[in-house]
Amino acid sequence: FSALPPANGPRIPGFLASTMAEDGDGDVLRILIASDMHLGYAEKDPIRGEDSFNTFEEIFIKANEQQADMVLLAGDLFHDNKPSRRALQRCMEVLRDHCLGQREVHIEVVSDQTANFHDKYKSVNYEDSNYNVQLPVFSIHGNHDDPAGDGGLAALDLMSTANLVNYFGRANDIASVRLYPILIQKGITKLALYGLGHIRDERLHRALERKEVSVARPSKDTDQWFNLLALHQNRHERGAGDGKKGYIKESQLPSCMDIVVWGHEHKCEIGSGAGTEAVGNNFVVLQPGSTVATSLVEGEAEDKHVGLLEVRGDQWKFTALPLETVRPFILKDVVLQDYEQEYDFNDEPTLMAFLEEKVEAAILELRERHTTTALTKAAENRAKFPLVRLRVDYSGYSTCNPQRFGQRFVDKVANPSDILLFTRKARKKAEAAAAAEARDEGTYDGGEPDDARTQIQSFVGEFLQKGSKEQLRLLAEHELNTAVFEGYVEKENKSAISAAVDEKLRQVRELLNGERAKGFDEGPDRKAKETFIEDMLAKQPHRTAPAAGAASSSAAGGGASAPPASSALSDAPDDSDDDAPAPPPAGRGR
């Protein structure tokens, strides 16, 4: 990565309104930024089924109201890897209604578009004379809608073929990731837009550590380009022990960037109208967060926004735009021991009556916050059925049935079956692991924790623990989890498990055929041979099996070779600081 800062030091956040009025807006590039729309989330829920679509449409209404030149989406447009026909249709309806029209496009793409786009047409959609595009949309893929299955296609490929979305940032070769910018001009403003669709965090982290990622820079007037990167990765370290998840350090990213739009983390950090300074780097991070609550956790309870980024020359200004179609959500914590002098919580009716009071108080608090009169059926639905989560620390007491308790609020909240989340203090002998778990479940601010998935992985881990007769000796537990949950369950790839086993066998065969396997066939003792293989595998650096369901040639899908370098671009060396301190943990994303 280029270690060169901008020509005159860090970019100046903001520019004077008088300058805009004096020079007009012909040089101001307006970009509406959003991420993690999760279209189709809970679409079969009779109450919440329209939430993701309603907010998605609001985003584009705001984009046109703000006279945005383009929209940038930082991944997870769809919630499912294989969206339903309804989700696809609703997405296309919104894009057609708001992105096609008579408004003139004032931006110009001047880079080699064959290096920017990987589809058949390899050109930005508004240049197609058969379509009247007024609002170009540029999007990378996330971990929910990444390329998978036969042909390594993503749902975004369908949107791209329909000429509604400009899909970019897809890595074709994980062994050598090359970032090619889309070079966009408007008047005197020059924007180099980089994108990197989701790659498994462990893989990308290793690629960054090994300097296997390069950045193409404009060969002319390099320092006059404003550099913007959109990516979709874990931003913080999460979990503990075998469940520890990979993440990307801000210090590992290109130091030549001015702004990084960080998708995947669901907590909105742009509500104040400002980003955060990168740890160990020169750029500013804009984390829009999700536009729909996909889990009942603290980070999702924050007010949700999209943002308008305005760039003029080497200066920029950012404005947060609150979303008004988000379903109200409140999360409260209750510790039963704080009330043990007043209530007998060993009596279940007493416990349920106490918790009912707390939920009613939370609903009342929400109504006091949201006093606007509902003018549409959708707004009336949101006001009548908010999301409520009560985290109950029941240490020293028993619990009640959450589903039975929820029946009391069927006509009052949108999530009656999971209002209650019972937790308890960790035992001292497992204090460290419990602290990490509490961080994930309690102060979580990212995507969606799958309680069932986490529990199943825990049960499987205990069953296959080291030393037991069921112990896995060839396939690592994390590789099994990846194949089962990411490939077989999430992406519905029926061959995910067998493919993971075959890949592991291939890796072992390669090792046995190499120099490390000398002497393998010496002696007839089968147990000695097995021990030799296990010891050999234990000495190998941590290797992760290919993302289940993804095309075999790339962690991000796709079998095409890397595009040729643009004649207008030059490759800059990687010179990032890998020893910079990591950001503090802040919950987990998905």
C-alpha positions as CSV (number, residue, x, y, z in Angstrom):
1,F,0.0,0.0,0.0
2,S,1.1,3.5,-0.6
3,A,2.4,5.1,2.6
4,L,2.3,8.6,1.0
5,P,-0.2,11.0,2.7
6,P,-2.3,13.4,0.6
7,A,-0.3,16.2,-1.0
8,N,-0.9,18.7,1.8
9,G,-1.3,16.4,4.7
10,P,-4.6,14.9,5.9
11,R,-7.7,16.1,4.1
12,I,-9.7,18.9,5.7
13,P,-13.1,17.7,7.0
14,G,-15.6,20.2,5.8
15,F,-15.6,23.3,3.6
16,L,-17.2,26.7,3.9
17,A,-20.7,27.2,2.7
18,S,-19.6,30.5,1.2
19,T,-17.2,28.7,-1.1
20,M,-20.1,26.5,-2.4
21,A,-22.4,29.5,-2.9
22,E,-19.6,31.4,-4.6
23,D,-18.5,28.7,-7.0
24,G,-21.9,26.9,-7.3
25,D,-22.3,23.2,-6.9
26,G,-20.9,22.1,-10.3
27,D,-17.7,20.9,-8.5
28,V,-19.4,19.4,-5.4
29,L,-19.7,15.6,-5.7
30,R,-22.6,14.4,-3.5
31,I,-22.6,10.7,-2.4
32,L,-25.3,9.1,-0.4
33,I,-23.8,6.4,1.8
34,A,-25.6,3.4,3.3
35,S,-24.8,-0.2,4.3
36,D,-26.4,-3.4,5.5
37,M,-29.9,-3.0,4.1
38,H,-30.6,-6.8,4.6
39,L,-33.5,-6.8,2.1
40,G,-35.8,-9.7,2.8
41,Y,-35.1,-10.0,6.5
42,A,-38.1,-11.4,8.4
43,E,-40.1,-11.0,5.2
44,K,-42.5,-13.8,6.2
45,D,-43.3,-12.1,9.5
46,P,-46.8,-10.6,9.3
47,I,-45.7,-7.6,11.3
48,R,-42.1,-6.9,10.4
49,G,-42.1,-8.3,6.8
50,E,-42.1,-4.9,5.1
51,D,-39.5,-3.2,7.4
52,S,-36.4,-3.7,5.2
53,F,-38.2,-2.7,2.0
54,N,-39.8,0.4,3.5
55,T,-36.4,1.7,4.8
56,F,-34.7,0.8,1.5
57,E,-37.1,3.0,-0.4
58,E,-36.6,5.8,2.1
59,I,-32.9,5.7,1.3
60,F,-33.5,6.5,-2.3
61,I,-36.2,9.1,-1.6
62,K,-33.6,10.9,0.5
63,A,-30.9,10.5,-2.2
64,N,-33.1,12.3,-4.8
65,E,-34.2,14.9,-2.3
66,Q,-30.6,15.7,-1.5
67,Q,-29.8,15.8,-5.2
68,A,-27.1,13.1,-4.7
69,D,-24.9,12.3,-7.7
70,M,-24.6,8.7,-6.8
71,V,-25.4,6.1,-4.0
72,L,-22.7,4.0,-2.4
73,L,-23.8,0.8,-0.7
74,A,-21.2,-1.0,1.5
75,G,-22.5,-4.6,1.3
76,D,-25.3,-6.8,2.5
77,L,-27.9,-5.4,0.1
78,F,-29.8,-8.7,0.7
79,H,-30.2,-10.7,3.9
80,D,-30.0,-14.1,2.2
81,N,-27.4,-15.5,-0.1
82,K,-30.3,-16.7,-2.3
83,P,-32.9,-14.0,-1.9
84,S,-36.6,-14.9,-2.5
85,R,-38.3,-13.8,-5.7
86,R,-40.3,-11.3,-3.6
87,A,-37.1,-9.7,-2.2
88,L,-35.6,-9.5,-5.7
89,Q,-38.7,-8.0,-7.1
90,R,-39.1,-5.4,-4.3
91,C,-35.5,-4.4,-4.7
92,M,-35.8,-3.9,-8.4
93,E,-39.0,-2.0,-8.0
94,V,-37.4,0.5,-5.7
95,L,-34.3,0.9,-7.9
96,R,-36.5,1.3,-11.0
97,D,-38.8,3.9,-9.4
98,H,-36.0,6.1,-8.0
99,C,-32.9,5.5,-10.1
100,L,-34.5,5.8,-13.6
101,G,-35.7,9.2,-14.6
102,Q,-35.0,12.5,-16.3
103,R,-32.5,14.0,-13.9
104,E,-29.2,14.5,-15.6
105,V,-26.1,12.6,-14.4
106,H,-23.2,15.0,-13.7
107,I,-20.4,12.6,-13.0
108,E,-18.0,11.0,-15.5
109,V,-16.1,7.7,-15.1
110,V,-12.7,8.2,-16.7
111,S,-11.0,4.9,-15.6
112,D,-10.7,1.7,-17.6
113,Q,-14.1,0.2,-16.9
114,T,-13.0,-3.3,-18.0
115,A,-10.8,-3.3,-14.9
116,N,-13.6,-1.9,-12.7
117,F,-16.5,-4.2,-13.5
118,H,-16.5,-8.0,-14.0
119,D,-19.8,-8.6,-15.7
120,K,-20.4,-9.1,-19.4
121,Y,-21.0,-5.4,-20.2
122,K,-18.1,-3.9,-18.2
123,S,-19.4,-0.3,-18.2
124,V,-21.2,2.0,-15.8
125,N,-25.0,1.7,-16.2
126,Y,-25.8,5.3,-16.9
127,E,-23.7,5.2,-20.1
128,D,-26.1,2.7,-21.6
129,S,-28.2,4.5,-24.1
130,N,-31.0,2.0,-23.7
131,Y,-31.6,3.1,-20.1
132,N,-32.4,6.5,-18.7
133,V,-30.5,6.4,-15.4
134,Q,-30.7,9.5,-13.2
135,L,-29.1,8.1,-10.0
136,P,-26.2,5.6,-10.4
137,V,-25.8,3.1,-7.6
138,F,-22.4,1.5,-6.8
139,S,-22.3,-1.5,-4.5
140,I,-20.0,-4.1,-3.1
141,H,-21.2,-7.5,-1.8
142,G,-21.3,-8.4,1.9
143,N,-21.0,-11.7,3.7
144,H,-24.8,-12.4,3.4
145,D,-25.0,-11.8,-0.4
146,D,-21.5,-12.9,-1.5
147,P,-20.9,-14.9,-4.6
148,A,-21.5,-18.6,-4.1
149,G,-22.6,-21.8,-5.8
150,D,-22.4,-22.8,-9.4
151,G,-20.8,-20.0,-11.4
152,G,-19.8,-18.1,-8.3
153,L,-22.7,-15.6,-8.8
154,A,-24.1,-13.1,-6.3
155,A,-27.6,-11.6,-6.2
156,L,-25.8,-8.3,-7.1
157,D,-24.9,-9.9,-10.4
158,L,-28.6,-10.0,-11.2
159,M,-29.0,-6.4,-10.3
160,S,-26.0,-5.6,-12.5
161,T,-27.3,-7.5,-15.5
162,A,-30.6,-5.6,-15.1
163,N,-28.5,-2.4,-15.3
164,L,-29.8,-1.2,-12.0
165,V,-26.6,-1.5,-9.9
166,N,-22.9,-1.0,-10.7
167,Y,-21.4,-4.1,-8.9
168,F,-17.7,-3.6,-8.2
169,G,-15.0,-4.6,-5.7
170,R,-15.1,-8.3,-6.3
171,A,-11.7,-10.0,-5.7
172,N,-10.9,-12.6,-8.3
173,D,-7.8,-14.0,-6.8
174,I,-7.4,-14.2,-3.0
175,A,-3.7,-15.0,-3.5
176,S,-3.1,-11.6,-5.0
177,V,-5.8,-9.1,-4.2
178,R,-5.5,-5.9,-6.4
179,L,-7.7,-2.9,-5.8
180,Y,-8.6,-0.9,-8.9
181,P,-10.4,2.4,-8.4
182,I,-13.3,3.7,-10.3
183,L,-12.1,7.1,-11.3
184,I,-15.0,9.6,-11.1
185,Q,-14.8,13.3,-12.0
186,K,-17.3,16.1,-11.5
187,G,-15.9,19.5,-12.3
188,I,-12.6,20.0,-10.5
189,T,-13.4,17.1,-8.1
190,K,-11.6,13.8,-8.7
191,L,-12.7,10.8,-6.8
192,A,-10.9,7.4,-6.7
193,L,-13.5,4.9,-5.5
194,Y,-12.1,1.6,-4.3
195,G,-14.2,-1.3,-3.2
196,L,-13.5,-4.7,-1.6
197,G,-16.4,-7.1,-1.2
198,H,-16.5,-9.4,1.8
199,I,-13.7,-11.9,2.1
200,R,-13.5,-14.2,5.1
201,D,-11.8,-12.1,7.8
202,E,-9.1,-14.7,8.6
203,R,-8.1,-14.9,4.9
204,L,-8.0,-11.2,4.3
205,H,-6.1,-10.6,7.5
206,R,-3.4,-13.1,6.4
207,A,-3.3,-11.6,2.9
208,L,-2.7,-8.1,4.5
209,E,-0.1,-9.5,6.8
210,R,1.7,-11.2,3.9
211,K,1.6,-8.1,1.7
212,E,-0.5,-9.9,-0.8
213,V,-2.8,-6.9,-1.4
214,S,-1.9,-4.1,-3.7
215,V,-3.5,-0.8,-4.6
216,A,-3.6,0.7,-8.1
217,R,-3.2,4.5,-8.0
218,P,-3.8,7.0,-10.8
219,S,-0.5,7.5,-12.7
220,K,-1.2,11.2,-13.4
221,D,-1.9,13.8,-10.7
222,T,-1.9,11.1,-8.1
223,D,-2.2,13.4,-5.1
224,Q,-5.2,15.3,-6.7
225,W,-7.5,12.3,-6.3
226,F,-9.7,12.0,-3.3
227,N,-9.5,8.3,-2.2
228,L,-12.5,6.5,-0.9
229,L,-12.7,2.8,0.1
230,A,-15.8,0.8,0.7
231,L,-15.3,-2.6,2.5
232,H,-17.4,-5.1,4.4
233,Q,-15.4,-6.8,7.2
234,N,-15.3,-7.3,11.0
235,R,-13.8,-4.1,12.5
236,H,-13.2,-5.5,16.1
237,E,-11.8,-8.6,17.7
238,R,-14.5,-10.8,19.1
239,G,-14.9,-14.1,20.9
240,A,-12.3,-16.1,22.8
241,G,-10.4,-19.4,22.4
242,D,-11.5,-21.6,19.5
243,G,-14.5,-19.2,18.9
244,K,-12.3,-16.2,18.4
245,K,-13.1,-14.5,15.1
246,G,-10.8,-12.7,12.7
247,Y,-11.0,-9.0,12.1
248,I,-9.3,-6.3,10.0
249,K,-7.1,-3.7,11.7
250,E,-7.5,-0.1,10.5
251,S,-3.8,0.1,10.5
252,Q,-3.6,-2.7,7.9
253,L,-5.7,-0.7,5.3
254,P,-4.1,1.5,2.6
255,S,-2.7,4.6,4.2
256,C,-3.4,6.5,1.0
257,M,-7.1,6.5,1.7
258,D,-8.9,9.7,2.8
259,I,-12.2,8.0,3.9
260,V,-13.1,4.4,4.5
261,V,-16.8,3.5,4.5
262,W,-17.0,0.4,6.8
263,G,-19.9,-2.0,6.2
264,H,-20.8,-5.1,8.2
265,E,-20.9,-3.5,11.6
266,H,-24.5,-2.8,12.5
267,K,-24.0,-0.1,15.1
268,C,-24.5,3.4,13.5
269,E,-21.5,5.6,14.3
270,I,-22.4,8.5,12.0
271,G,-25.3,10.0,14.0
272,S,-23.2,12.9,15.2
273,G,-22.5,13.8,11.6
274,A,-18.8,12.9,11.9
275,G,-16.7,9.8,11.4
276,T,-13.9,8.4,13.7
277,E,-10.2,8.7,13.2
278,A,-8.6,5.5,12.2
279,V,-6.3,3.8,14.7
280,G,-2.8,3.7,13.4
281,N,-3.7,5.3,10.0
282,N,-4.4,8.7,8.4
283,F,-8.0,8.2,7.2
284,V,-11.5,8.8,8.7
285,V,-13.9,5.8,9.1
286,L,-17.6,6.3,8.4
287,Q,-19.6,3.4,9.8
288,P,-23.3,3.9,8.7
289,G,-24.5,0.7,10.4
290,S,-27.5,-1.3,9.3
291,T,-30.8,0.2,8.1
292,V,-33.0,-2.5,9.7
293,A,-32.6,-4.3,13.1
294,T,-31.7,-7.9,12.4
295,S,-31.1,-8.8,16.1
296,L,-32.3,-7.5,19.5
297,V,-29.0,-6.2,20.8
298,E,-27.6,-2.9,22.1
299,G,-26.0,-1.7,18.9
300,E,-29.2,-2.1,16.9
301,A,-31.1,0.0,19.5
302,E,-29.1,3.1,18.4
303,D,-30.9,5.6,16.1
304,K,-30.2,4.6,12.5
305,H,-28.9,7.0,9.8
306,V,-27.6,7.1,6.3
307,G,-25.2,9.9,5.3
308,L,-24.5,12.5,2.6
309,L,-20.8,12.9,1.8
310,E,-20.0,16.0,-0.2
311,V,-16.5,16.3,-1.8
312,R,-15.1,19.3,-3.5
313,G,-11.5,19.1,-4.6
314,D,-9.5,17.9,-1.6
315,Q,-12.1,18.9,1.0
316,W,-15.2,17.2,2.3
317,K,-18.3,17.5,4.4
318,F,-20.5,14.8,5.9
319,T,-24.1,15.1,7.0
320,A,-26.0,12.4,8.9
321,L,-29.6,11.8,7.6
322,P,-31.9,10.1,10.2
323,L,-34.0,7.3,8.9
324,E,-37.7,7.7,9.8
325,T,-39.1,4.3,8.7
326,V,-37.1,2.2,11.2
327,R,-39.2,0.3,13.7
328,P,-38.8,1.7,17.3
329,F,-36.6,-0.6,19.4
330,I,-35.7,-0.4,23.1
331,L,-33.4,-2.6,25.2
332,K,-33.4,-2.7,29.0
333,D,-31.4,-4.5,31.6
334,V,-32.8,-6.0,34.8
335,V,-30.9,-7.6,37.6
336,L,-33.2,-9.6,39.8
337,Q,-30.9,-9.5,42.8
338,D,-31.4,-5.7,42.9
339,Y,-35.1,-6.3,43.8
340,E,-34.8,-9.4,46.0
341,Q,-35.9,-7.5,49.1
342,E,-39.2,-6.5,47.5
343,Y,-40.1,-9.6,45.5
344,D,-40.0,-13.4,45.9
345,F,-38.6,-14.4,42.5
346,N,-38.7,-18.1,43.4
347,D,-42.4,-17.8,42.8
348,E,-43.0,-17.9,39.0
349,P,-46.2,-15.8,38.9
350,T,-44.4,-13.1,41.0
351,L,-41.5,-13.2,38.6
352,M,-43.7,-12.9,35.5
353,A,-45.7,-10.1,37.0
354,F,-42.6,-8.2,37.8
355,L,-41.2,-8.6,34.3
356,E,-44.5,-7.6,32.8
357,E,-44.3,-4.3,34.7
358,K,-40.8,-3.7,33.3
359,V,-41.9,-4.4,29.7
360,E,-44.9,-2.1,30.0
361,A,-42.7,0.6,31.3
362,A,-40.3,0.1,28.3
363,I,-43.3,0.4,25.9
364,L,-44.4,3.6,27.6
365,E,-40.9,5.0,27.3
366,L,-40.8,4.3,23.6
367,R,-44.2,6.0,23.0
368,E,-43.0,9.1,24.8
369,R,-39.9,9.2,22.5
370,H,-42.0,8.7,19.3
371,T,-44.9,11.1,19.5
372,T,-45.3,11.8,15.8
373,T,-48.8,11.0,14.5
374,A,-48.8,8.0,12.1
375,L,-49.9,9.1,8.6
376,T,-49.6,5.8,6.8
377,K,-50.5,2.2,7.5
378,A,-46.8,1.3,7.7
379,A,-46.1,4.0,10.2
380,E,-49.1,3.0,12.3
381,N,-47.8,-0.6,12.3
382,R,-44.4,0.5,13.6
383,A,-46.0,2.7,16.3
384,K,-48.3,0.0,17.4
385,F,-45.8,-2.9,17.4
386,P,-42.3,-1.7,18.6
387,L,-39.4,-4.1,19.3
388,V,-38.7,-4.6,23.0
389,R,-35.9,-6.7,24.6
390,L,-35.5,-7.2,28.3
391,R,-32.1,-8.7,29.4
392,V,-32.7,-10.4,32.7
393,D,-29.8,-11.4,35.0
394,Y,-31.4,-14.2,36.9
395,S,-28.3,-15.2,39.0
396,G,-29.5,-17.1,42.0
397,Y,-33.0,-17.7,40.7
398,S,-34.9,-19.8,38.2
399,T,-36.4,-18.5,34.9
400,C,-39.8,-18.5,33.3
401,N,-40.9,-19.6,29.9
402,P,-40.2,-16.7,27.5
403,Q,-42.7,-17.9,24.9
404,R,-45.5,-18.2,27.4
405,F,-44.6,-14.8,28.9
406,G,-44.6,-13.3,25.4
407,Q,-48.3,-14.2,24.9
408,R,-49.2,-11.3,27.2
409,F,-47.8,-8.9,24.6
410,V,-49.0,-10.4,21.3
411,D,-51.0,-7.2,20.5
412,K,-48.4,-4.8,21.9
413,V,-45.0,-5.7,20.5
414,A,-43.5,-7.0,17.2
415,N,-41.4,-9.7,18.9
416,P,-43.6,-11.4,21.6
417,S,-41.7,-14.7,21.5
418,D,-38.3,-13.3,22.3
419,I,-38.9,-10.3,24.6
420,L,-36.9,-11.9,27.4
421,L,-33.2,-12.9,27.3
422,F,-32.1,-14.6,30.5
423,T,-28.4,-14.3,31.4
424,R,-26.4,-15.0,34.6
425,K,-23.1,-14.2,36.0
426,A,-20.2,-16.4,34.9
427,R,-18.4,-18.8,37.3
428,K,-14.9,-17.7,38.4
429,K,-13.2,-20.7,36.8
430,A,-14.5,-19.6,33.4
431,E,-14.3,-15.8,34.0
432,A,-12.2,-15.0,31.0
433,A,-14.3,-16.9,28.5
434,A,-17.5,-15.7,30.1
435,A,-16.3,-12.1,29.9
436,A,-15.9,-12.5,26.1
437,E,-19.3,-14.1,25.8
438,A,-20.9,-11.3,27.9
439,R,-19.2,-8.8,25.5
440,D,-20.7,-10.6,22.5
441,E,-24.2,-10.9,24.0
442,G,-24.3,-7.9,26.2
443,T,-22.5,-4.9,24.7
444,Y,-22.7,-6.2,21.2
445,D,-23.0,-3.5,18.6
446,G,-22.5,-5.3,15.3
447,G,-24.6,-7.6,13.2
448,E,-26.7,-10.5,14.3
449,P,-25.7,-13.1,16.9
450,D,-27.2,-16.4,16.1
451,D,-28.0,-17.8,19.6
452,A,-29.0,-21.2,18.2
453,R,-25.9,-21.4,16.0
454,T,-23.6,-20.4,18.9
455,Q,-25.2,-23.0,21.2
456,I,-25.0,-25.8,18.6
457,Q,-21.3,-25.0,17.9
458,S,-20.7,-25.1,21.7
459,F,-22.4,-28.5,21.9
460,V,-20.4,-29.9,19.0
461,G,-17.2,-28.5,20.4
462,E,-17.8,-30.3,23.7
463,F,-18.6,-33.5,21.9
464,L,-15.5,-33.3,19.8
465,Q,-13.2,-32.0,22.5
466,K,-9.6,-33.0,22.4
467,G,-8.9,-36.3,24.1
468,S,-12.3,-37.8,23.5
469,K,-12.8,-40.8,21.2
470,E,-14.9,-38.5,19.0
471,Q,-12.1,-36.0,18.6
472,L,-11.5,-34.6,15.1
473,R,-8.0,-35.6,14.0
474,L,-7.9,-34.3,10.5
475,L,-10.6,-31.7,9.9
476,A,-10.4,-28.8,12.4
477,E,-13.5,-27.8,14.3
478,H,-13.6,-24.2,12.9
479,E,-13.4,-25.7,9.3
480,L,-16.4,-28.0,10.2
481,N,-18.3,-25.0,11.5
482,T,-17.6,-23.0,8.4
483,A,-18.7,-25.8,6.1
484,V,-21.9,-26.6,8.1
485,F,-23.2,-23.1,9.0
486,E,-21.8,-20.8,6.3
487,G,-22.0,-23.3,3.4
488,Y,-24.7,-25.9,4.0
489,V,-27.1,-23.8,6.2
490,E,-26.7,-20.1,5.1
491,K,-25.9,-20.6,1.4
492,E,-27.8,-23.9,1.0
493,N,-24.8,-25.5,-0.7
494,K,-25.5,-29.3,-0.4
495,S,-21.9,-30.2,-1.2
496,A,-20.3,-27.8,1.3
497,I,-19.4,-30.4,3.9
498,S,-18.0,-32.9,1.4
499,A,-16.1,-30.1,-0.4
500,A,-14.5,-29.0,2.9
501,V,-13.4,-32.6,3.6
502,D,-12.1,-33.1,0.1
503,E,-10.1,-29.8,0.3
504,K,-8.6,-30.9,3.6
505,L,-7.6,-34.2,2.1
506,R,-6.0,-32.4,-0.8
507,Q,-4.0,-30.2,1.5
508,V,-2.8,-33.3,3.5
509,R,-1.8,-35.1,0.4
510,E,0.2,-32.1,-0.8
511,L,2.1,-32.1,2.6
512,L,2.7,-35.8,2.5
513,N,4.1,-35.5,-1.0
514,G,6.4,-32.7,0.0
515,E,9.7,-32.7,1.9
516,R,8.0,-32.7,5.3
517,A,6.7,-36.2,4.6
518,K,10.1,-37.8,4.2
519,G,10.1,-41.0,6.1
520,F,6.4,-41.3,6.2
521,D,6.3,-44.9,4.9
522,E,9.0,-46.1,7.2
523,G,7.7,-48.9,9.4
524,P,4.4,-50.8,9.3
525,D,3.0,-49.2,12.5
526,R,-0.3,-47.5,11.5
527,K,-0.7,-45.7,14.7
528,A,2.8,-44.2,14.3
529,K,1.8,-43.0,10.8
530,E,-1.4,-41.4,12.1
531,T,0.6,-39.7,14.9
532,F,3.1,-38.5,12.3
533,I,0.3,-36.9,10.2
534,E,-1.2,-35.2,13.3
535,D,2.1,-33.8,14.4
536,M,2.8,-32.6,10.8
537,L,-0.6,-30.8,10.7
538,A,-0.1,-29.3,14.1
539,K,3.2,-27.7,12.9
540,Q,1.5,-26.1,9.9
541,P,0.5,-22.4,10.1
542,H,-3.3,-21.8,10.6
543,R,-5.0,-22.5,7.3
544,T,-8.7,-21.9,6.6
545,A,-10.7,-24.0,4.1
546,P,-12.2,-22.2,1.2
547,A,-15.4,-20.3,2.0
548,A,-18.1,-23.0,1.6
549,G,-20.2,-22.4,-1.4
550,A,-17.8,-19.9,-3.0
551,A,-16.1,-20.5,-6.3
552,S,-13.0,-22.4,-5.9
553,S,-10.7,-19.9,-7.5
554,S,-11.5,-17.0,-5.1
555,A,-12.5,-16.3,-1.6
556,A,-15.0,-13.8,-2.9
557,G,-16.3,-16.0,-5.7
558,G,-15.8,-15.9,-9.4
559,G,-13.5,-17.9,-11.6
560,A,-12.2,-15.1,-13.8
561,S,-8.6,-14.1,-13.8
562,A,-7.5,-10.8,-12.5
563,P,-8.3,-7.9,-14.8
564,P,-5.4,-6.2,-16.7
565,A,-4.0,-3.1,-15.0
566,S,-5.5,0.1,-16.4
567,S,-3.1,2.2,-18.4
568,A,-4.1,5.2,-16.3
569,L,-3.1,3.4,-13.0
570,S,0.0,2.4,-11.3
571,D,0.6,-0.1,-8.5
572,A,1.8,1.3,-5.2
573,P,3.8,-0.9,-2.8
574,D,2.3,-2.1,0.5
575,D,3.9,-0.1,3.4
576,S,1.3,-0.3,6.1
577,D,2.0,-0.4,9.8
578,D,1.1,-3.9,11.1
579,D,2.2,-3.2,14.7
580,A,-0.3,-0.4,15.4
581,P,-2.6,-1.0,18.3
582,A,-5.9,-2.7,17.5
583,P,-9.2,-0.9,18.4
584,P,-11.0,-2.0,21.5
585,P,-13.5,-4.9,21.2
586,A,-17.1,-3.7,20.7
587,G,-19.4,-6.6,20.0
588,R,-19.7,-8.8,17.0
589,G,-21.1,-8.4,13.5
590,R,-22.2,-10.7,10.9
